[in-house]
Amino acid sequence: MAHAPPLNIYAVGAMSSVLVIYAWLKSPIKYKWAAENRISPKADLAWRNSAQKWLDNN
């Protein structure tokens, strides 16, 4: 029965970096900050209009 060749340290590093990148791409955590910073277009327009009205009055 044949055995596998010994693993090279560079091969292990490459495989682990690919695994880390894949896990980061699939992670839902990276979308958490983006979801908190999103604002609806209607709310954004209302905020801009009220800010413009405040600037006109002051």
PDB file of N, CA, C, O and CB in Angstrom:
ATOM      1  N   MET A   1       0.841  -1.174   0.000  1.00  0.00           N
ATOM      2  CA  MET A   1       0.000   0.000   0.000  1.00  0.00           C
ATOM      3  C   MET A   1       0.895   1.249   0.000  1.00  0.00           C
ATOM      4  O   MET A   1       1.795   1.384   0.829  1.00  0.00           O
ATOM      5  CB  MET A   1      -0.961  -0.009   1.224  1.00  0.00           C
ATOM      6  N   ALA A   2       0.629   2.145  -0.935  1.00  0.00           N
ATOM      7  CA  ALA A   2       1.450   3.350  -1.069  1.00  0.00           C
ATOM      8  C   ALA A   2       1.008   4.409  -0.066  1.00  0.00           C
ATOM      9  O   ALA A   2      -0.170   4.534   0.266  1.00  0.00           O
ATOM     10  CB  ALA A   2       1.368   3.908  -2.505  1.00  0.00           C
ATOM     11  N   HIS A   3       1.982   5.152   0.397  1.00  0.00           N
ATOM     12  CA  HIS A   3       1.652   6.229   1.326  1.00  0.00           C
ATOM     13  C   HIS A   3       1.812   7.579   0.623  1.00  0.00           C
ATOM     14  O   HIS A   3       2.495   7.681  -0.397  1.00  0.00           O
ATOM     15  CB  HIS A   3       2.551   6.160   2.595  1.00  0.00           C
ATOM     16  N   ALA A   4       1.177   8.608   1.178  1.00  0.00           N
ATOM     17  CA  ALA A   4       1.211   9.943   0.580  1.00  0.00           C
ATOM     18  C   ALA A   4       2.594  10.557   0.761  1.00  0.00           C
ATOM     19  O   ALA A   4       3.276  10.265   1.744  1.00  0.00           O
ATOM     20  CB  ALA A   4       0.127  10.856   1.207  1.00  0.00           C
ATOM     21  N   PRO A   5       3.012  11.396  -0.166  1.00  0.00           N
ATOM     22  CA  PRO A   5       4.305  12.071  -0.017  1.00  0.00           C
ATOM     23  C   PRO A   5       4.252  13.056   1.156  1.00  0.00           C
ATOM     24  O   PRO A   5       3.172  13.521   1.521  1.00  0.00           O
ATOM     25  CB  PRO A   5       4.693  12.811  -1.331  1.00  0.00           C
ATOM     26  N   PRO A   6       5.391  13.374   1.741  1.00  0.00           N
ATOM     27  CA  PRO A   6       5.388  14.318   2.862  1.00  0.00           C
ATOM     28  C   PRO A   6       4.921  15.704   2.408  1.00  0.00           C
ATOM     29  O   PRO A   6       5.207  16.133   1.291  1.00  0.00           O
ATOM     30  CB  PRO A   6       6.795  14.411   3.490  1.00  0.00           C
ATOM     31  N   LEU A   7       4.206  16.385   3.283  1.00  0.00           N
ATOM     32  CA  LEU A   7       3.676  17.701   2.935  1.00  0.00           C
ATOM     33  C   LEU A   7       4.764  18.766   3.054  1.00  0.00           C
ATOM     34  O   LEU A   7       5.510  18.816   4.032  1.00  0.00           O
ATOM     35  CB  LEU A   7       2.481  18.056   3.837  1.00  0.00           C
ATOM     36  N   ASN A   8       4.828  19.587   2.065  1.00  0.00           N
ATOM     37  CA  ASN A   8       5.758  20.707   2.042  1.00  0.00           C
ATOM     38  C   ASN A   8       5.150  21.862   2.845  1.00  0.00           C
ATOM     39  O   ASN A   8       3.936  22.059   2.814  1.00  0.00           O
ATOM     40  CB  ASN A   8       6.074  21.146   0.572  1.00  0.00           C
ATOM     41  N   ILE A   9       5.970  22.616   3.555  1.00  0.00           N
ATOM     42  CA  ILE A   9       5.473  23.731   4.367  1.00  0.00           C
ATOM     43  C   ILE A   9       4.819  24.792   3.490  1.00  0.00           C
ATOM     44  O   ILE A   9       3.860  25.435   3.918  1.00  0.00           O
ATOM     45  CB  ILE A   9       6.616  24.355   5.186  1.00  0.00           C
ATOM     46  N   TYR A  10       5.314  24.986   2.276  1.00  0.00           N
ATOM     47  CA  TYR A  10       4.716  25.960   1.366  1.00  0.00           C
ATOM     48  C   TYR A  10       3.354  25.482   0.869  1.00  0.00           C
ATOM     49  O   TYR A  10       2.439  26.284   0.681  1.00  0.00           O
ATOM     50  CB  TYR A  10       5.649  26.221   0.177  1.00  0.00           C
ATOM     51  N   ALA A  11       3.224  24.177   0.659  1.00  0.00           N
ATOM     52  CA  ALA A  11       1.939  23.635   0.234  1.00  0.00           C
ATOM     53  C   ALA A  11       0.902  23.780   1.344  1.00  0.00           C
ATOM     54  O   ALA A  11      -0.252  24.116   1.081  1.00  0.00           O
ATOM     55  CB  ALA A  11       2.084  22.160  -0.172  1.00  0.00           C
ATOM     56  N   VAL A  12       1.312  23.527   2.577  1.00  0.00           N
ATOM     57  CA  VAL A  12       0.404  23.681   3.714  1.00  0.00           C
ATOM     58  C   VAL A  12      -0.008  25.145   3.852  1.00  0.00           C
ATOM     59  O   VAL A  12      -1.178  25.432   4.106  1.00  0.00           O
ATOM     60  CB  VAL A  12       1.068  23.176   5.023  1.00  0.00           C
ATOM     61  N   GLY A  13       0.919  26.057   3.692  1.00  0.00           N
ATOM     62  CA  GLY A  13       0.606  27.485   3.764  1.00  0.00           C
ATOM     63  C   GLY A  13      -0.348  27.924   2.670  1.00  0.00           C
ATOM     64  O   GLY A  13      -1.266  28.706   2.916  1.00  0.00           O
ATOM     65  N   ALA A  14      -0.133  27.424   1.469  1.00  0.00           N
ATOM     66  CA  ALA A  14      -1.016  27.777   0.361  1.00  0.00           C
ATOM     67  C   ALA A  14      -2.420  27.237   0.589  1.00  0.00           C
ATOM     68  O   ALA A  14      -3.405  27.937   0.354  1.00  0.00           O
ATOM     69  CB  ALA A  14      -0.457  27.245  -0.958  1.00  0.00           C
ATOM     70  N   MET A  15      -2.510  25.998   1.044  1.00  0.00           N
ATOM     71  CA  MET A  15      -3.829  25.407   1.293  1.00  0.00           C
ATOM     72  C   MET A  15      -4.561  26.136   2.410  1.00  0.00           C
ATOM     73  O   MET A  15      -5.766  26.369   2.317  1.00  0.00           O
ATOM     74  CB  MET A  15      -3.691  23.925   1.643  1.00  0.00           C
ATOM     75  N   SER A  16      -3.839  26.498   3.465  1.00  0.00           N
ATOM     76  CA  SER A  16      -4.497  27.178   4.576  1.00  0.00           C
ATOM     77  C   SER A  16      -4.912  28.594   4.184  1.00  0.00           C
ATOM     78  O   SER A  16      -5.958  29.070   4.624  1.00  0.00           O
ATOM     79  CB  SER A  16      -3.576  27.218   5.798  1.00  0.00           C
ATOM     80  N   SER A  17      -4.110  29.272   3.364  1.00  0.00           N
ATOM     81  CA  SER A  17      -4.501  30.617   2.942  1.00  0.00           C
ATOM     82  C   SER A  17      -5.727  30.567   2.039  1.00  0.00           C
ATOM     83  O   SER A  17      -6.589  31.442   2.122  1.00  0.00           O
ATOM     84  CB  SER A  17      -3.341  31.312   2.218  1.00  0.00           C
ATOM     85  N   VAL A  18      -5.815  29.563   1.185  1.00  0.00           N
ATOM     86  CA  VAL A  18      -7.004  29.397   0.347  1.00  0.00           C
ATOM     87  C   VAL A  18      -8.223  29.129   1.224  1.00  0.00           C
ATOM     88  O   VAL A  18      -9.302  29.661   0.965  1.00  0.00           O
ATOM     89  CB  VAL A  18      -6.803  28.245  -0.670  1.00  0.00           C
ATOM     90  N   LEU A  19      -8.060  28.317   2.248  1.00  0.00           N
ATOM     91  CA  LEU A  19      -9.167  28.020   3.157  1.00  0.00           C
ATOM     92  C   LEU A  19      -9.616  29.272   3.911  1.00  0.00           C
ATOM     93  O   LEU A  19     -10.814  29.501   4.080  1.00  0.00           O
ATOM     94  CB  LEU A  19      -8.760  26.924   4.152  1.00  0.00           C
ATOM     95  N   VAL A  20      -8.665  30.073   4.358  1.00  0.00           N
ATOM     96  CA  VAL A  20      -9.009  31.301   5.087  1.00  0.00           C
ATOM     97  C   VAL A  20      -9.735  32.283   4.170  1.00  0.00           C
ATOM     98  O   VAL A  20     -10.727  32.888   4.576  1.00  0.00           O
ATOM     99  CB  VAL A  20      -7.739  31.960   5.674  1.00  0.00           C
ATOM    100  N   ILE A  21      -9.254  32.444   2.950  1.00  0.00           N
ATOM    101  CA  ILE A  21      -9.904  33.359   2.003  1.00  0.00           C
ATOM    102  C   ILE A  21     -11.306  32.868   1.670  1.00  0.00           C
ATOM    103  O   ILE A  21     -12.237  33.671   1.599  1.00  0.00           O
ATOM    104  CB  ILE A  21      -9.066  33.496   0.713  1.00  0.00           C
ATOM    105  N   TYR A  22     -11.473  31.574   1.466  1.00  0.00           N
ATOM    106  CA  TYR A  22     -12.789  31.021   1.166  1.00  0.00           C
ATOM    107  C   TYR A  22     -13.745  31.237   2.331  1.00  0.00           C
ATOM    108  O   TYR A  22     -14.900  31.611   2.125  1.00  0.00           O
ATOM    109  CB  TYR A  22     -12.682  29.529   0.840  1.00  0.00           C
ATOM    110  N   ALA A  23     -13.277  31.006   3.544  1.00  0.00           N
ATOM    111  CA  ALA A  23     -14.129  31.192   4.725  1.00  0.00           C
ATOM    112  C   ALA A  23     -14.507  32.663   4.881  1.00  0.00           C
ATOM    113  O   ALA A  23     -15.634  32.970   5.269  1.00  0.00           O
ATOM    114  CB  ALA A  23     -13.414  30.684   6.001  1.00  0.00           C
ATOM    115  N   TRP A  24     -13.581  33.579   4.584  1.00  0.00           N
ATOM    116  CA  TRP A  24     -13.885  35.007   4.689  1.00  0.00           C
ATOM    117  C   TRP A  24     -14.915  35.421   3.648  1.00  0.00           C
ATOM    118  O   TRP A  24     -15.802  36.226   3.932  1.00  0.00           O
ATOM    119  CB  TRP A  24     -12.610  35.841   4.528  1.00  0.00           C
ATOM    120  N   LEU A  25     -14.798  34.867   2.431  1.00  0.00           N
ATOM    121  CA  LEU A  25     -15.752  35.213   1.383  1.00  0.00           C
ATOM    122  C   LEU A  25     -17.150  34.702   1.697  1.00  0.00           C
ATOM    123  O   LEU A  25     -18.139  35.349   1.352  1.00  0.00           O
ATOM    124  CB  LEU A  25     -15.290  34.656   0.051  1.00  0.00           C
ATOM    125  N   LYS A  26     -17.242  33.555   2.345  1.00  0.00           N
ATOM    126  CA  LYS A  26     -18.539  32.971   2.664  1.00  0.00           C
ATOM    127  C   LYS A  26     -19.114  33.483   3.977  1.00  0.00           C
ATOM    128  O   LYS A  26     -20.255  33.166   4.312  1.00  0.00           O
ATOM    129  CB  LYS A  26     -18.423  31.478   2.719  1.00  0.00           C
ATOM    130  N   SER A  27     -18.358  34.255   4.714  1.00  0.00           N
ATOM    131  CA  SER A  27     -18.778  34.688   6.047  1.00  0.00           C
ATOM    132  C   SER A  27     -19.861  35.758   5.973  1.00  0.00           C
ATOM    133  O   SER A  27     -19.726  36.716   5.211  1.00  0.00           O
ATOM    134  CB  SER A  27     -17.580  35.214   6.833  1.00  0.00           C
ATOM    135  N   PRO A  28     -20.933  35.614   6.751  1.00  0.00           N
ATOM    136  CA  PRO A  28     -21.966  36.661   6.776  1.00  0.00           C
ATOM    137  C   PRO A  28     -21.564  37.856   7.635  1.00  0.00           C
ATOM    138  O   PRO A  28     -22.248  38.879   7.624  1.00  0.00           O
ATOM    139  CB  PRO A  28     -23.277  36.087   7.290  1.00  0.00           C
ATOM    140  N   ILE A  29     -20.458  37.740   8.383  1.00  0.00           N
ATOM    141  CA  ILE A  29     -20.050  38.819   9.280  1.00  0.00           C
ATOM    142  C   ILE A  29     -19.642  40.059   8.491  1.00  0.00           C
ATOM    143  O   ILE A  29     -19.839  41.180   8.961  1.00  0.00           O
ATOM    144  CB  ILE A  29     -18.894  38.361  10.179  1.00  0.00           C
ATOM    145  N   LYS A  30     -19.074  39.875   7.294  1.00  0.00           N
ATOM    146  CA  LYS A  30     -18.601  41.030   6.533  1.00  0.00           C
ATOM    147  C   LYS A  30     -19.749  41.911   6.062  1.00  0.00           C
ATOM    148  O   LYS A  30     -19.534  43.083   5.753  1.00  0.00           O
ATOM    149  CB  LYS A  30     -17.786  40.571   5.340  1.00  0.00           C
ATOM    150  N   TYR A  31     -20.978  41.368   6.001  1.00  0.00           N
ATOM    151  CA  TYR A  31     -22.124  42.163   5.583  1.00  0.00           C
ATOM    152  C   TYR A  31     -22.773  42.893   6.749  1.00  0.00           C
ATOM    153  O   TYR A  31     -23.658  43.722   6.535  1.00  0.00           O
ATOM    154  CB  TYR A  31     -23.142  41.283   4.903  1.00  0.00           C
ATOM    155  N   LYS A  32     -22.355  42.607   7.975  1.00  0.00           N
ATOM    156  CA  LYS A  32     -23.005  43.188   9.145  1.00  0.00           C
ATOM    157  C   LYS A  32     -22.822  44.700   9.187  1.00  0.00           C
ATOM    158  O   LYS A  32     -23.789  45.428   9.416  1.00  0.00           O
ATOM    159  CB  LYS A  32     -22.456  42.561  10.421  1.00  0.00           C
ATOM    160  N   TRP A  33     -21.610  45.185   8.972  1.00  0.00           N
ATOM    161  CA  TRP A  33     -21.378  46.632   9.031  1.00  0.00           C
ATOM    162  C   TRP A  33     -22.066  47.349   7.888  1.00  0.00           C
ATOM    163  O   TRP A  33     -22.529  48.477   8.055  1.00  0.00           O
ATOM    164  CB  TRP A  33     -19.885  46.935   9.006  1.00  0.00           C
ATOM    165  N   ALA A  34     -22.142  46.704   6.715  1.00  0.00           N
ATOM    166  CA  ALA A  34     -22.782  47.340   5.569  1.00  0.00           C
ATOM    167  C   ALA A  34     -24.287  47.466   5.790  1.00  0.00           C
ATOM    168  O   ALA A  34     -24.890  48.460   5.385  1.00  0.00           O
ATOM    169  CB  ALA A  34     -22.498  46.546   4.288  1.00  0.00           C
ATOM    170  N   ALA A  35     -24.894  46.473   6.424  1.00  0.00           N
ATOM    171  CA  ALA A  35     -26.329  46.525   6.677  1.00  0.00           C
ATOM    172  C   ALA A  35     -26.665  47.619   7.685  1.00  0.00           C
ATOM    173  O   ALA A  35     -27.726  48.237   7.593  1.00  0.00           O
ATOM    174  CB  ALA A  35     -26.833  45.170   7.181  1.00  0.00           C
ATOM    175  N   GLU A  36     -25.785  47.864   8.636  1.00  0.00           N
ATOM    176  CA  GLU A  36     -26.047  48.901   9.628  1.00  0.00           C
ATOM    177  C   GLU A  36     -25.921  50.291   9.028  1.00  0.00           C
ATOM    178  O   GLU A  36     -26.577  51.222   9.495  1.00  0.00           O
ATOM    179  CB  GLU A  36     -25.098  48.756  10.803  1.00  0.00           C
ATOM    180  N   ASN A  37     -25.100  50.451   8.014  1.00  0.00           N
ATOM    181  CA  ASN A  37     -24.873  51.766   7.427  1.00  0.00           C
ATOM    182  C   ASN A  37     -25.839  52.093   6.296  1.00  0.00           C
ATOM    183  O   ASN A  37     -25.844  53.220   5.800  1.00  0.00           O
ATOM    184  CB  ASN A  37     -23.467  51.857   6.922  1.00  0.00           C
ATOM    185  N   ARG A  38     -26.649  51.139   5.884  1.00  0.00           N
ATOM    186  CA  ARG A  38     -27.576  51.396   4.792  1.00  0.00           C
ATOM    187  C   ARG A  38     -28.743  52.235   5.278  1.00  0.00           C
ATOM    188  O   ARG A  38     -29.214  52.080   6.404  1.00  0.00           O
ATOM    189  CB  ARG A  38     -28.079  50.083   4.187  1.00  0.00           C
ATOM    190  N   ILE A  39     -29.203  53.128   4.406  1.00  0.00           N
ATOM    191  CA  ILE A  39     -30.379  53.939   4.696  1.00  0.00           C
ATOM    192  C   ILE A  39     -31.254  53.881   3.452  1.00  0.00           C
ATOM    193  O   ILE A  39     -30.752  53.837   2.329  1.00  0.00           O
ATOM    194  CB  ILE A  39     -29.997  55.430   5.080  1.00  0.00           C
ATOM    195  N   SER A  40     -32.550  53.883   3.659  1.00  0.00           N
ATOM    196  CA  SER A  40     -33.446  53.780   2.511  1.00  0.00           C
ATOM    197  C   SER A  40     -33.397  55.075   1.700  1.00  0.00           C
ATOM    198  O   SER A  40     -33.148  56.144   2.259  1.00  0.00           O
ATOM    199  CB  SER A  40     -34.897  53.476   2.970  1.00  0.00           C
ATOM    200  N   PRO A  41     -33.630  54.990   0.402  1.00  0.00           N
ATOM    201  CA  PRO A  41     -33.592  56.207  -0.423  1.00  0.00           C
ATOM    202  C   PRO A  41     -34.635  57.238   0.011  1.00  0.00           C
ATOM    203  O   PRO A  41     -34.391  58.443  -0.054  1.00  0.00           O
ATOM    204  CB  PRO A  41     -33.809  55.849  -1.889  1.00  0.00           C
ATOM    205  N   LYS A  42     -35.799  56.757   0.453  1.00  0.00           N
ATOM    206  CA  LYS A  42     -36.843  57.684   0.890  1.00  0.00           C
ATOM    207  C   LYS A  42     -36.409  58.439   2.147  1.00  0.00           C
ATOM    208  O   LYS A  42     -36.628  59.645   2.258  1.00  0.00           O
ATOM    209  CB  LYS A  42     -38.159  56.927   1.152  1.00  0.00           C
ATOM    210  N   ALA A  43     -35.799  57.731   3.086  1.00  0.00           N
ATOM    211  CA  ALA A  43     -35.322  58.380   4.305  1.00  0.00           C
ATOM    212  C   ALA A  43     -34.166  59.326   3.992  1.00  0.00           C
ATOM    213  O   ALA A  43     -34.051  60.388   4.602  1.00  0.00           O
ATOM    214  CB  ALA A  43     -34.886  57.329   5.341  1.00  0.00           C
ATOM    215  N   ASP A  44     -33.319  58.950   3.055  1.00  0.00           N
ATOM    216  CA  ASP A  44     -32.203  59.813   2.669  1.00  0.00           C
ATOM    217  C   ASP A  44     -32.713  61.100   2.034  1.00  0.00           C
ATOM    218  O   ASP A  44     -32.204  62.184   2.320  1.00  0.00           O
ATOM    219  CB  ASP A  44     -31.264  59.079   1.700  1.00  0.00           C
ATOM    220  N   LEU A  45     -33.726  60.978   1.165  1.00  0.00           N
ATOM    221  CA  LEU A  45     -34.294  62.156   0.523  1.00  0.00           C
ATOM    222  C   LEU A  45     -34.962  63.068   1.548  1.00  0.00           C
ATOM    223  O   LEU A  45     -34.822  64.289   1.479  1.00  0.00           O
ATOM    224  CB  LEU A  45     -35.301  61.744  -0.554  1.00  0.00           C
ATOM    225  N   ALA A  46     -35.685  62.481   2.497  1.00  0.00           N
ATOM    226  CA  ALA A  46     -36.328  63.286   3.539  1.00  0.00           C
ATOM    227  C   ALA A  46     -35.277  64.007   4.377  1.00  0.00           C
ATOM    228  O   ALA A  46     -35.458  65.173   4.728  1.00  0.00           O
ATOM    229  CB  ALA A  46     -37.217  62.402   4.441  1.00  0.00           C
ATOM    230  N   TRP A  47     -34.186  63.327   4.697  1.00  0.00           N
ATOM    231  CA  TRP A  47     -33.122  63.958   5.485  1.00  0.00           C
ATOM    232  C   TRP A  47     -32.489  65.107   4.713  1.00  0.00           C
ATOM    233  O   TRP A  47     -32.236  66.175   5.270  1.00  0.00           O
ATOM    234  CB  TRP A  47     -32.049  62.925   5.870  1.00  0.00           C
ATOM    235  N   ARG A  48     -32.235  64.881   3.425  1.00  0.00           N
ATOM    236  CA  ARG A  48     -31.630  65.938   2.605  1.00  0.00           C
ATOM    237  C   ARG A  48     -32.562  67.145   2.482  1.00  0.00           C
ATOM    238  O   ARG A  48     -32.119  68.292   2.548  1.00  0.00           O
ATOM    239  CB  ARG A  48     -31.283  65.397   1.207  1.00  0.00           C
ATOM    240  N   ASN A  49     -33.862  66.872   2.300  1.00  0.00           N
ATOM    241  CA  ASN A  49     -34.817  67.976   2.180  1.00  0.00           C
ATOM    242  C   ASN A  49     -34.912  68.768   3.474  1.00  0.00           C
ATOM    243  O   ASN A  49     -34.956  69.998   3.448  1.00  0.00           O
ATOM    244  CB  ASN A  49     -36.196  67.447   1.792  1.00  0.00           C
ATOM    245  N   SER A  50     -34.943  68.076   4.600  1.00  0.00           N
ATOM    246  CA  SER A  50     -35.025  68.787   5.877  1.00  0.00           C
ATOM    247  C   SER A  50     -33.732  69.553   6.153  1.00  0.00           C
ATOM    248  O   SER A  50     -33.770  70.642   6.725  1.00  0.00           O
ATOM    249  CB  SER A  50     -35.316  67.801   7.026  1.00  0.00           C
ATOM    250  N   ALA A  51     -32.598  69.000   5.756  1.00  0.00           N
ATOM    251  CA  ALA A  51     -31.331  69.710   5.932  1.00  0.00           C
ATOM    252  C   ALA A  51     -31.289  70.959   5.060  1.00  0.00           C
ATOM    253  O   ALA A  51     -30.808  72.006   5.495  1.00  0.00           O
ATOM    254  CB  ALA A  51     -30.144  68.789   5.599  1.00  0.00           C
ATOM    255  N   GLN A  52     -31.788  70.855   3.839  1.00  0.00           N
ATOM    256  CA  GLN A  52     -31.816  72.018   2.953  1.00  0.00           C
ATOM    257  C   GLN A  52     -32.764  73.082   3.493  1.00  0.00           C
ATOM    258  O   GLN A  52     -32.463  74.274   3.440  1.00  0.00           O
ATOM    259  CB  GLN A  52     -32.235  71.606   1.532  1.00  0.00           C
ATOM    260  N   LYS A  53     -33.907  72.646   4.012  1.00  0.00           N
ATOM    261  CA  LYS A  53     -34.857  73.588   4.597  1.00  0.00           C
ATOM    262  C   LYS A  53     -34.240  74.302   5.796  1.00  0.00           C
ATOM    263  O   LYS A  53     -34.436  75.503   5.978  1.00  0.00           O
ATOM    264  CB  LYS A  53     -36.145  72.862   5.014  1.00  0.00           C
ATOM    265  N   TRP A  54     -33.497  73.560   6.611  1.00  0.00           N
ATOM    266  CA  TRP A  54     -32.839  74.162   7.774  1.00  0.00           C
ATOM    267  C   TRP A  54     -31.791  75.180   7.330  1.00  0.00           C
ATOM    268  O   TRP A  54     -31.660  76.252   7.920  1.00  0.00           O
ATOM    269  CB  TRP A  54     -32.187  73.073   8.653  1.00  0.00           C
ATOM    270  N   LEU A  55     -31.037  74.821   6.264  1.00  0.00           N
ATOM    271  CA  LEU A  55     -30.030  75.757   5.756  1.00  0.00           C
ATOM    272  C   LEU A  55     -30.673  77.023   5.192  1.00  0.00           C
ATOM    273  O   LEU A  55     -30.144  78.123   5.354  1.00  0.00           O
ATOM    274  CB  LEU A  55     -29.180  75.082   4.679  1.00  0.00           C
ATOM    275  N   ASP A  56     -31.817  76.857   4.532  1.00  0.00           N
ATOM    276  CA  ASP A  56     -32.501  78.030   3.978  1.00  0.00           C
ATOM    277  C   ASP A  56     -33.026  78.939   5.080  1.00  0.00           C
ATOM    278  O   ASP A  56     -32.988  80.162   4.942  1.00  0.00           O
ATOM    279  CB  ASP A  56     -33.651  77.595   3.072  1.00  0.00           C
ATOM    280  N   ASN A  57     -33.512  78.361   6.165  1.00  0.00           N
ATOM    281  CA  ASN A  57     -34.083  79.149   7.263  1.00  0.00           C
ATOM    282  C   ASN A  57     -33.015  79.762   8.151  1.00  0.00           C
ATOM    283  O   ASN A  57     -33.265  80.783   8.791  1.00  0.00           O
ATOM    284  CB  ASN A  57     -35.001  78.287   8.101  1.00  0.00           C
ATOM    285  N   ASN A  58     -31.849  79.175   8.208  1.00  0.00           N
ATOM    286  CA  ASN A  58     -30.809  79.694   9.100  1.00  0.00           C
ATOM    287  C   ASN A  58     -29.725  80.292   8.267  1.00  0.00           C
ATOM    288  O   ASN A  58     -28.738  80.795   8.806  1.00  0.00           O
ATOM    289  CB  ASN A  58     -30.242  78.597  10.023  1.00  0.00           C
TER     290      ASN A  58
END
